């Protein structure tokens, strides 16, 4: 029985290695690439930087106030309105964007109040040109549903997409929403080329957009599980064959006469745990078969913030001449029972104005706490003010999977006494909700992001130490896989001949 078990362990490792060693080499190599070049996305910083300046005071024709524009568009009540934005993201023209719960974003011409529904070639081209700047030639490449740079499910509401290529400069490609007319993805030249060896390869996107599309997640899940079996059987075989007490007659601890096999043996023992950890955490990133999935927290946002009020939308804040010279966007939203206008430039919000009082919006801790109690029908169990990042609230580089999101400080962390033990993060300066985490999502933070990208702050904040550790471990896994590729090729060649 024991000999049979050993034999099948050897055979399992051998033939799984022949089948999967190239895949593991691809995963380790692409993982190193992704440390520095991520999958293309449009970050808030990129969006604001490329928005044309907003100059309401000098606009011709003159701009309507937000209230007048919505009335002209037939909007008669503000229930379920999350926010209202004014910018020049659509064709370079001033446009109001009405965001409502459960409904598509509505674009309204800021000069006429006309509802903008159609996105034709001329609108898409004008949006791309405004984003790229007049100095860059933009070439229209037609429409598409999905390509190597646009697999993200977050783009589904914008399909079909208009694609535009840029002849020179750091930007290589732009995608314009087929439903709103905004640029919703930009691709740098670095991302365009390295993406094939980085995220596209790592996430096995060769199985997207074709006959395998519906099975993409299952393919990754099962390949991860089988790869874990490969690593586990390899570790067991490696331990069996290593002489811990006394060496073989050759004087070596490993029985293999071939230098390649010895290296594979030694590297496997050194890096097996690392390989297993990354395969397991990569599997957890897919939330396989419903694991680590949880419904969103039932936050009663309207009960916390109230609604925008018509009375405070009849003027365009700060429309005096030259006050908007560097402004990119104005955003109206309800915050803590008040109607507030945020003025935003390329670096982010620069002013928050209470439209009822005309003064700066600077809520106190007591105001935020009182409003936050309305988010859920259960009591608050803990309330903390964070002035520095911690293990659950922290920044990552914009190109990374979890990077490119606004992570202001200080914040309030509000813990509720519901069964999922929900935490809510609130911006201490404005009272805006920044997100929520329940116990399942916090577990996912450990099983995926902590184990997969080692975003442990004491290490992450000491770059290039983090880079050195990650690259060294990745090269170890790559070396195991690469030696496995050569061994597999030699074995297959022997079988064929």
C-alpha positions as CSV (number, residue, x, y, z in Angstrom):
1,X,0.0,0.0,0.0
2,X,2.8,2.4,1.0
3,X,4.7,1.6,-2.2
4,X,1.6,2.2,-4.3
5,X,1.0,5.5,-2.7
6,X,4.6,6.6,-3.3
7,X,4.4,5.5,-6.9
8,X,1.3,7.4,-7.6
9,X,2.7,10.5,-5.8
10,X,5.8,10.4,-8.1
11,X,3.7,9.8,-11.2
12,X,1.2,12.6,-10.3
13,X,4.0,15.1,-9.8
14,X,5.7,14.1,-13.0
15,X,2.8,14.3,-15.3
16,X,1.2,17.4,-13.7
17,X,4.6,19.0,-14.0
18,X,4.8,18.2,-17.7
19,X,1.3,19.7,-18.2
20,X,1.6,22.8,-16.0
21,X,5.2,23.8,-15.6
22,X,4.9,26.3,-18.5
23,X,1.8,27.8,-17.0
24,X,3.5,28.3,-13.6
25,X,6.5,29.9,-15.3
26,X,4.1,32.3,-17.1
27,X,2.4,33.2,-13.8
28,X,5.6,33.9,-12.0
29,X,7.1,36.0,-14.8
30,X,3.9,38.0,-15.4
31,X,3.6,38.6,-11.6
32,X,6.9,40.4,-11.7
33,X,5.8,42.5,-14.6
34,X,2.6,43.4,-12.8
35,X,4.6,44.8,-9.9
36,X,5.4,47.7,-12.1
37,X,2.8,47.7,-15.0
38,X,-0.8,47.0,-14.2
39,X,-3.9,46.3,-16.2
40,X,-5.0,49.5,-18.0
41,X,-7.6,51.6,-16.1
42,X,-8.7,55.2,-15.8
43,X,-7.7,56.5,-12.3
44,X,-9.4,59.6,-10.8
45,X,-6.1,61.4,-11.1
46,X,-5.8,60.7,-14.8
47,X,-9.4,61.6,-15.4
48,X,-9.1,65.0,-13.7
49,X,-5.7,65.8,-15.2
50,X,-7.1,65.3,-18.7
51,X,-10.4,67.1,-18.2
52,X,-10.6,70.5,-20.0
53,X,-10.7,73.4,-17.6
54,X,-14.1,74.5,-16.6
55,X,-14.7,78.3,-17.0
56,X,-18.4,79.0,-16.5
57,X,-17.9,82.8,-16.3
58,X,-16.6,83.0,-19.8
59,X,-18.7,80.2,-21.4
60,X,-20.5,81.0,-24.6
61,X,-23.4,80.4,-24.6
62,X,-23.9,81.0,-20.8
63,X,-24.4,78.0,-18.6
64,X,-27.7,77.2,-16.9
65,X,-27.7,76.7,-13.1
66,X,-28.0,73.0,-12.1
67,X,-31.6,73.4,-11.1
68,X,-32.6,75.2,-14.4
69,X,-30.8,72.5,-16.4
70,X,-32.5,69.7,-14.7
71,X,-35.9,71.3,-15.0
72,X,-35.3,71.9,-18.7
73,X,-34.4,68.2,-19.0
74,X,-37.7,67.2,-17.3
75,X,-36.3,66.2,-14.0
76,X,-39.0,67.2,-11.5
77,X,-37.8,65.6,-8.2
78,X,-34.5,64.7,-6.7
79,X,-35.4,61.5,-4.9
80,X,-32.6,58.9,-5.2
81,X,-30.2,61.4,-6.6
82,X,-26.7,60.5,-5.4
83,X,-24.8,63.4,-7.0
84,X,-24.8,66.0,-9.8
85,X,-21.6,66.8,-11.7
86,X,-20.6,69.6,-14.1
87,X,-17.5,69.1,-16.3
88,X,-16.4,69.0,-19.9
89,X,-15.9,65.3,-20.3
90,X,-18.3,64.8,-23.2
91,X,-17.0,66.3,-26.5
92,X,-15.3,69.0,-24.6
93,X,-18.6,70.8,-23.9
94,X,-20.0,71.7,-20.4
95,X,-22.3,68.9,-19.3
96,X,-24.2,68.0,-16.2
97,X,-24.2,64.4,-15.1
98,X,-27.0,63.2,-13.0
99,X,-26.3,60.1,-10.9
100,X,-29.3,58.3,-9.5
101,X,-29.6,55.0,-7.6
102,X,-30.4,52.1,-9.8
103,X,-30.5,54.1,-13.0
104,X,-28.0,54.9,-15.8
105,X,-26.1,58.2,-15.6
106,X,-28.0,61.0,-17.4
107,X,-26.1,63.5,-19.4
108,X,-27.6,67.0,-19.7
109,X,-26.3,69.9,-21.9
110,X,-25.3,72.6,-19.5
111,X,-26.2,75.4,-21.9
112,X,-29.6,74.2,-23.2
113,X,-30.8,71.6,-20.7
114,X,-31.2,69.1,-23.6
115,X,-30.9,65.4,-22.6
116,X,-27.9,63.9,-24.4
117,X,-28.7,60.3,-25.3
118,X,-26.9,59.5,-28.6
119,X,-23.1,59.0,-28.8
120,X,-22.2,59.1,-32.4
121,X,-18.7,59.1,-34.1
122,X,-18.4,62.9,-33.9
123,X,-19.2,63.1,-30.2
124,X,-16.8,60.2,-29.4
125,X,-14.0,61.8,-31.5
126,X,-14.5,65.2,-29.8
127,X,-14.3,63.5,-26.4
128,X,-11.1,61.7,-27.2
129,X,-9.5,64.8,-28.7
130,X,-10.4,66.9,-25.7
131,X,-8.8,64.2,-23.4
132,X,-5.7,63.8,-25.5
133,X,-5.2,67.6,-26.1
134,X,-5.0,69.5,-29.3
135,X,-1.3,68.8,-29.8
136,X,-2.0,65.0,-30.2
137,X,-3.5,63.5,-33.4
138,X,-6.3,61.1,-32.6
139,X,-7.2,58.3,-35.0
140,X,-10.6,56.7,-34.9
141,X,-10.6,52.9,-35.0
142,X,-14.3,52.2,-34.9
143,X,-16.4,50.4,-32.2
144,X,-15.9,47.2,-30.3
145,X,-17.4,45.2,-27.5
146,X,-14.3,44.0,-25.9
147,X,-10.5,43.7,-26.5
148,X,-7.3,42.9,-24.6
149,X,-7.5,46.2,-22.7
150,X,-11.2,46.3,-21.8
151,X,-12.1,42.9,-20.2
152,X,-13.1,44.6,-17.0
153,X,-16.7,43.9,-16.0
154,X,-17.0,47.5,-14.7
155,X,-17.1,48.6,-18.4
156,X,-20.2,46.5,-19.3
157,X,-22.5,49.5,-18.9
158,X,-20.5,51.4,-21.5
159,X,-20.4,48.9,-24.3
160,X,-20.0,49.2,-27.2
161,X,-16.8,51.2,-26.9
162,X,-15.3,53.7,-29.3
163,X,-11.5,53.1,-29.7
164,X,-9.1,55.8,-30.7
165,X,-5.3,55.5,-31.2
166,X,-2.9,58.3,-30.5
167,X,0.1,58.6,-32.8
168,X,2.7,60.0,-30.4
169,X,3.3,60.8,-26.8
170,X,2.9,58.6,-23.6
171,X,-0.8,57.9,-24.3
172,X,-1.3,55.2,-26.9
173,X,-5.1,54.4,-26.9
174,X,-8.4,55.8,-25.6
175,X,-11.8,54.2,-25.2
176,X,-14.9,56.3,-25.2
177,X,-18.2,55.1,-23.6
178,X,-20.9,54.2,-26.2
179,X,-23.6,55.2,-23.7
180,X,-22.3,58.5,-22.1
181,X,-19.6,59.8,-24.5
182,X,-16.9,60.1,-21.8
183,X,-13.4,58.6,-22.0
184,X,-13.6,55.6,-19.7
185,X,-10.2,54.0,-20.2
186,X,-6.8,55.2,-21.3
187,X,-3.8,53.0,-22.2
188,X,-0.2,54.2,-22.1
189,X,2.4,52.9,-24.5
190,X,4.0,51.1,-21.6
191,X,0.7,49.4,-20.6
192,X,-0.2,48.6,-24.2
193,X,2.9,46.5,-24.8
194,X,3.8,45.1,-21.3
195,X,0.2,44.2,-20.6
196,X,0.6,41.1,-22.9
197,X,3.3,39.8,-20.6
198,X,1.7,41.1,-17.5
199,X,-2.0,41.2,-16.5
200,X,-3.3,39.7,-19.8
201,X,-1.1,36.7,-19.3
202,X,-1.4,36.5,-15.5
203,X,-5.2,36.5,-15.6
204,X,-5.3,34.1,-18.6
205,X,-7.3,36.6,-20.7
206,X,-6.5,34.4,-23.7
207,X,-9.7,32.6,-22.6
208,X,-11.8,35.7,-22.8
209,X,-13.8,37.0,-25.7
210,X,-13.9,33.6,-27.4
211,X,-15.6,30.1,-27.0
212,X,-14.0,29.8,-23.6
213,X,-15.4,33.1,-22.3
214,X,-18.2,31.6,-20.2
215,X,-15.7,29.2,-18.5
216,X,-12.9,31.7,-17.9
217,X,-13.3,31.7,-14.1
218,X,-13.6,27.9,-13.9
219,X,-10.5,27.5,-16.0
220,X,-8.4,29.7,-13.6
221,X,-10.0,28.0,-10.5
222,X,-9.3,24.5,-11.6
223,X,-5.8,25.2,-13.0
224,X,-5.0,26.8,-9.6
225,X,-6.2,23.8,-7.7
226,X,-4.4,21.3,-9.9
227,X,-1.2,23.4,-9.7
228,X,-1.5,23.3,-5.9
229,X,-1.6,19.5,-6.1
230,X,1.5,19.7,-8.3
231,X,3.4,21.7,-5.8
232,X,2.2,19.6,-2.8
233,X,3.2,16.3,-4.5
234,X,6.6,17.9,-5.5
235,X,7.2,18.9,-1.9
236,X,6.4,15.4,-0.6
237,X,8.6,13.8,-3.2
238,X,11.4,16.3,-2.5
239,X,11.3,15.5,1.2
240,X,11.2,11.8,0.6
241,X,14.3,12.0,-1.6
242,X,16.4,14.4,0.5
243,X,18.9,12.8,2.9
244,X,18.6,14.8,6.1
245,X,20.8,12.5,8.3
246,X,23.5,11.2,6.0
247,X,24.2,11.8,2.4
248,X,24.1,9.4,-0.5
249,X,27.2,7.5,-1.6
250,X,28.0,10.4,-3.9
251,X,28.3,12.7,-0.9
252,X,25.2,14.7,-2.0
253,X,22.0,15.1,-0.1
254,X,20.0,14.9,-3.4
255,X,20.1,11.6,-5.3
256,X,20.0,13.2,-8.8
257,X,23.2,13.0,-10.9
258,X,21.9,15.7,-13.3
259,X,22.7,19.3,-12.2
260,X,19.3,20.4,-13.6
261,X,17.4,17.8,-11.5
262,X,19.4,18.7,-8.4
263,X,18.6,22.4,-8.8
264,X,14.9,21.6,-9.4
265,X,15.0,19.4,-6.2
266,X,16.7,22.0,-4.0
267,X,14.7,25.0,-5.3
268,X,11.5,23.0,-4.9
269,X,12.3,22.4,-1.2
270,X,13.2,26.1,-0.7
271,X,10.3,27.7,-2.4
272,X,7.4,25.2,-2.2
273,X,5.7,27.1,0.6
274,X,5.9,30.3,-1.3
275,X,4.5,28.7,-4.5
276,X,1.7,27.1,-2.5
277,X,0.9,30.4,-0.8
278,X,0.7,32.3,-4.1
279,X,-1.4,29.7,-5.8
280,X,-3.8,29.6,-2.9
281,X,-4.1,33.3,-2.6
282,X,-4.5,33.7,-6.4
283,X,-7.4,31.2,-6.1
284,X,-8.9,33.2,-3.3
285,X,-8.8,36.3,-5.5
286,X,-11.4,34.6,-7.8
287,X,-13.7,33.9,-4.9
288,X,-14.1,30.4,-6.2
289,X,-17.5,28.7,-6.1
290,X,-19.0,31.4,-4.0
291,X,-16.3,31.4,-1.3
292,X,-15.6,34.8,0.3
293,X,-18.6,36.3,-1.4
294,X,-21.0,38.4,0.7
295,X,-23.9,40.7,0.0
296,X,-23.2,44.4,0.2
297,X,-23.9,46.1,3.5
298,X,-27.5,47.4,3.7
299,X,-26.4,51.0,4.3
300,X,-29.2,53.6,4.4
301,X,-27.3,56.3,2.7
302,X,-30.2,58.6,2.3
303,X,-31.0,58.4,6.0
304,X,-27.4,59.5,6.7
305,X,-27.0,62.3,4.1
306,X,-30.6,63.3,3.1
307,X,-31.3,64.6,-0.4
308,X,-30.3,67.5,-2.6
309,X,-32.6,70.5,-2.2
310,X,-34.0,72.4,-5.2
311,X,-33.7,75.7,-3.4
312,X,-29.9,75.4,-3.3
313,X,-29.4,74.5,-7.0
314,X,-30.6,77.8,-8.6
315,X,-27.1,79.3,-8.7
316,X,-23.8,78.3,-10.1
317,X,-21.4,78.6,-7.2
318,X,-18.4,80.8,-7.7
319,X,-19.3,81.8,-11.3
320,X,-17.5,85.2,-10.9
321,X,-14.8,85.8,-13.5
322,X,-11.5,84.0,-13.2
323,X,-12.5,82.0,-10.1
324,X,-12.5,78.8,-12.1
325,X,-9.3,79.2,-14.0
326,X,-7.9,75.8,-12.9
327,X,-11.2,74.1,-12.0
328,X,-12.0,70.8,-13.6
329,X,-15.3,69.8,-12.1
330,X,-18.1,70.9,-9.7
331,X,-20.0,68.3,-7.8
332,X,-23.3,68.8,-5.9
333,X,-24.2,66.1,-3.4
334,X,-26.1,65.7,-0.1
335,X,-23.8,65.4,2.9
336,X,-24.9,65.0,6.5
337,X,-28.3,66.6,5.7
338,X,-26.9,69.5,3.8
339,X,-26.6,70.3,0.1
340,X,-22.9,70.7,-0.6
341,X,-20.9,71.8,-3.7
342,X,-17.4,70.5,-4.1
343,X,-15.0,72.4,-6.4
344,X,-12.4,70.1,-7.8
345,X,-9.2,70.7,-9.7
346,X,-6.6,68.3,-11.1
347,X,-5.4,67.4,-7.6
348,X,-8.9,66.7,-6.2
349,X,-11.4,68.7,-4.1
350,X,-10.1,72.2,-3.2
351,X,-13.3,73.6,-1.6
352,X,-16.5,72.3,-0.1
353,X,-19.3,74.8,0.2
354,X,-22.5,74.5,2.3
355,X,-25.2,75.8,-0.1
356,X,-27.6,76.7,2.7
357,X,-25.2,78.8,4.7
358,X,-22.8,79.8,2.0
359,X,-19.9,78.8,4.3
360,X,-17.3,76.2,4.0
361,X,-18.5,72.6,4.7
362,X,-16.5,71.5,7.8
363,X,-18.5,69.0,9.8
364,X,-17.6,68.3,13.4
365,X,-17.1,64.8,14.7
366,X,-20.4,65.0,16.6
367,X,-22.2,65.8,13.3
368,X,-20.6,62.9,11.5
369,X,-21.3,60.5,14.3
370,X,-24.9,61.5,14.7
371,X,-25.5,61.1,10.9
372,X,-23.6,57.8,10.8
373,X,-26.0,56.3,13.3
374,X,-28.7,56.4,10.7
375,X,-26.7,54.2,8.3
376,X,-27.9,50.9,9.9
377,X,-30.7,49.9,12.3
378,X,-28.2,48.4,14.7
379,X,-26.1,50.2,17.3
380,X,-22.5,51.4,16.7
381,X,-20.1,49.2,18.7
382,X,-16.9,51.2,18.1
383,X,-15.8,54.5,16.7
384,X,-12.2,55.4,15.8
385,X,-10.5,58.3,14.1
386,X,-7.6,57.2,11.9
387,X,-4.9,59.7,11.0
388,X,-2.6,57.1,9.4
389,X,-3.1,54.0,7.2
390,X,-3.5,50.6,8.8
391,X,-3.9,47.0,7.7
392,X,-7.5,47.5,6.4
393,X,-7.3,51.1,5.1
394,X,-4.2,51.9,3.1
395,X,-3.0,53.2,-0.3
396,X,-1.5,51.2,-3.1
397,X,0.3,52.5,-6.3
398,X,-2.2,53.6,-8.9
399,X,-1.3,50.8,-11.4
400,X,-2.0,48.0,-8.9
401,X,-5.2,46.0,-8.7
402,X,-6.4,47.9,-5.6
403,X,-4.7,51.1,-6.3
404,X,-5.8,54.4,-7.9
405,X,-8.7,54.9,-5.4
406,X,-9.1,57.9,-3.3
407,X,-7.9,57.2,0.2
408,X,-8.0,60.5,2.2
409,X,-6.9,61.0,5.7
410,X,-8.1,61.5,8.4
411,X,-11.1,59.2,8.4
412,X,-13.6,57.8,10.9
413,X,-14.0,54.0,11.2
414,X,-17.5,53.1,12.4
415,X,-18.1,49.5,13.5
416,X,-21.7,48.3,13.7
417,X,-23.2,45.5,15.7
418,X,-24.8,43.6,12.8
419,X,-24.1,39.9,12.2
420,X,-21.5,40.5,9.5
421,X,-19.7,43.0,11.8
422,X,-19.7,45.8,9.2
423,X,-17.1,48.6,9.3
424,X,-17.8,51.8,7.5
425,X,-15.1,54.4,6.6
426,X,-16.1,58.1,6.5
427,X,-14.0,61.0,5.4
428,X,-13.5,63.2,8.5
429,X,-13.2,66.4,6.4
430,X,-16.4,66.1,4.4
431,X,-18.5,63.2,5.9
432,X,-18.5,61.3,2.6
433,X,-18.8,57.5,2.7
434,X,-15.6,55.9,1.5
435,X,-16.6,52.3,1.7
436,X,-17.4,49.4,3.9
437,X,-15.9,46.1,5.0
438,X,-17.6,43.2,6.6
439,X,-16.0,40.2,8.3
440,X,-15.9,38.2,5.1
441,X,-14.2,41.0,3.2
442,X,-11.7,41.5,6.0
443,X,-10.9,37.8,5.7
444,X,-10.5,38.1,2.0
445,X,-8.0,40.9,2.7
446,X,-5.8,38.4,4.5
447,X,-6.3,35.4,2.2
448,X,-5.9,37.3,-1.0
449,X,-4.1,40.7,-0.9
450,X,-1.9,40.0,2.1
451,X,-0.7,36.6,0.9
452,X,-0.6,37.5,-2.8
453,X,1.0,40.9,-2.9
454,X,2.4,41.1,0.6
455,X,0.9,44.5,1.3
456,X,1.9,44.4,4.9
457,X,2.5,48.0,5.7
458,X,5.8,47.7,7.6
459,X,7.2,46.0,4.5
460,X,5.3,47.9,1.8
461,X,6.4,51.2,3.3
462,X,10.0,50.3,3.1
463,X,10.5,50.1,-0.6
464,X,12.7,49.0,-2.3
465,X,12.9,46.3,0.4
466,X,9.4,45.1,-0.6
467,X,10.5,45.0,-4.3
468,X,13.6,43.0,-3.4
469,X,11.6,40.4,-1.3
470,X,8.9,40.0,-4.0
471,X,11.3,39.7,-6.9
472,X,13.6,37.2,-5.1
473,X,10.7,35.0,-4.2
474,X,9.2,35.3,-7.7
475,X,12.5,34.4,-9.2
476,X,12.7,31.4,-7.0
477,X,9.3,30.2,-8.2
478,X,10.3,31.0,-11.8
479,X,13.5,29.0,-11.5
480,X,11.5,25.9,-10.2
481,X,9.1,26.3,-13.2
482,X,11.8,27.0,-15.7
483,X,13.8,23.9,-14.7
484,X,10.6,22.0,-14.8
485,X,9.9,23.1,-18.3
486,X,13.3,21.8,-19.5
487,X,12.9,18.5,-17.5
488,X,9.4,18.1,-19.0
489,X,10.7,18.7,-22.5
490,X,13.4,16.1,-22.1
491,X,10.9,13.6,-20.7
492,X,8.5,14.1,-23.6
493,X,11.3,13.9,-26.2
494,X,12.4,10.6,-24.7
495,X,8.8,9.3,-24.8
496,X,8.3,10.4,-28.4
497,X,11.6,9.0,-29.6
